[in-house]
Amino acid sequence: MSETVVVVVPDADILASAVAARLVVRIIDAQAERGWASIVLTGGRVAAKVLRAVKELPASDAVDWSRIDLWWGDERFLPAGHPDRNETQARAALLDALALDPAHVHAMPASDGPDGDDAKAAAARYAHELAAAARPGSSELPHFDVLMLGVGEDGHVASLFPEHPGVYETGTVAAVHNSPKPPPTRITLSMPAIQTAEEVWLIAAGKDKAAAAGMAIGGAGPKQVPAAGAVGTVKTLWLLDRAAAANVPPRARSLR
Ligand SMILES: O=C(O)[C@H](O)[C@@H](O)[C@H](O)[C@H](O)COP(=O)(O)O
């Protein structure tokens, strides 16, 4: 049974630093335990702050960045190198400064890639890439030590939006059209894929996220508030600043 822990820190800057420190330790532990780490990145402003904080963290030098798989939970379906792509922003924030093995950095396809502007074909390609790295006992997905997610004001995670077709996806990867958050076309892990991660970390800062965090932690339905469905097999971690935690029931809070 997965446990849910809610960690509340004073502000967005401290949140980014705290998540960065937690991520580095988690990667180091995974590499000590399994010789490898597998992390799923996300997009958005908070995620970029976290990655920048990792780059500034001295302990990041304790990570063997050649022994890690990086995946994405979603991507804006734009040409390679487009500044709005989550991959572009992650590379600028951190990845280009690391001695990563390029073969283990699994960016989602771009709209000028082998499938052109066919987002459905590009989603299928990423599903195939995931399956090719599947862990023992699974035919479709690798082991994910940590899957990070930002949280939208409407309660979306990755590119799974309230009552949008993607939240009904039963496969591992879906194409998203007419996204409520621009750009309109995206690729996203499905909720069932997200739920295979050992730990799911939901990271949100600011008062505009308070409603979504409060509803998700308070037990809202995952179709209406997708963040409510983003749970890990071992742990679900809500990492919030005080403003985003304003609606979280006190009983749910734990400063661990
Ligand atoms: O591609 C995206 O936009 C993200 O994957 C999206 O799910 C993001 O994480 C949330 O919208 C939160 O974004 P902010 O942290 O910028 O509010």
The ligand as an SDF file (V2000), in Angstrom:
LIG
                    3D

 17 16  0  0  0  0  0  0  0  0999 V2000
    4.4260   20.4020  -20.0680 O   0  0  0  0  0  0  0  0  0  0  0  0
    3.9950   20.9590  -19.0390 C   0  0  0  0  0  0  0  0  0  0  0  0
    3.5100   22.0840  -19.0180 O   0  0  0  0  0  0  0  0  0  0  0  0
    4.1370   20.2560  -17.7090 C   0  0  0  0  0  0  0  0  0  0  0  0
    4.4930   18.9930  -17.7780 O   0  0  0  0  0  0  0  0  0  0  0  0
    2.9370   20.5350  -16.8560 C   0  0  0  0  0  0  0  0  0  0  0  0
    2.3100   19.3740  -16.3590 O   0  0  0  0  0  0  0  0  0  0  0  0
    3.4680   21.3810  -15.6960 C   0  0  0  0  0  0  0  0  0  0  0  0
    4.2960   20.5670  -14.8610 O   0  0  0  0  0  0  0  0  0  0  0  0
    2.3480   21.9740  -14.8860 C   0  0  0  0  0  0  0  0  0  0  0  0
    1.5030   22.7000  -15.7640 O   0  0  0  0  0  0  0  0  0  0  0  0
    2.9020   22.9080  -13.7960 C   0  0  0  0  0  0  0  0  0  0  0  0
    3.6230   23.9250  -14.4300 O   0  0  0  0  0  0  0  0  0  0  0  0
    4.2200   25.1380  -13.5570 P   0  0  0  0  0  0  0  0  0  0  0  0
    5.1910   24.5240  -12.5790 O   0  0  0  0  0  0  0  0  0  0  0  0
    4.8980   26.0350  -14.5730 O   0  0  0  0  0  0  0  0  0  0  0  0
    3.0420   25.8110  -12.8670 O   0  0  0  0  0  0  0  0  0  0  0  0
  1  2  2  0
  2  3  1  0
  2  4  1  0
  4  5  1  0
  4  6  1  0
  6  7  1  0
  6  8  1  0
  8  9  1  0
  8 10  1  0
 10 11  1  0
 10 12  1  0
 12 13  1  0
 13 14  1  0
 14 15  2  0
 14 16  1  0
 14 17  1  0
M  END
$$$$
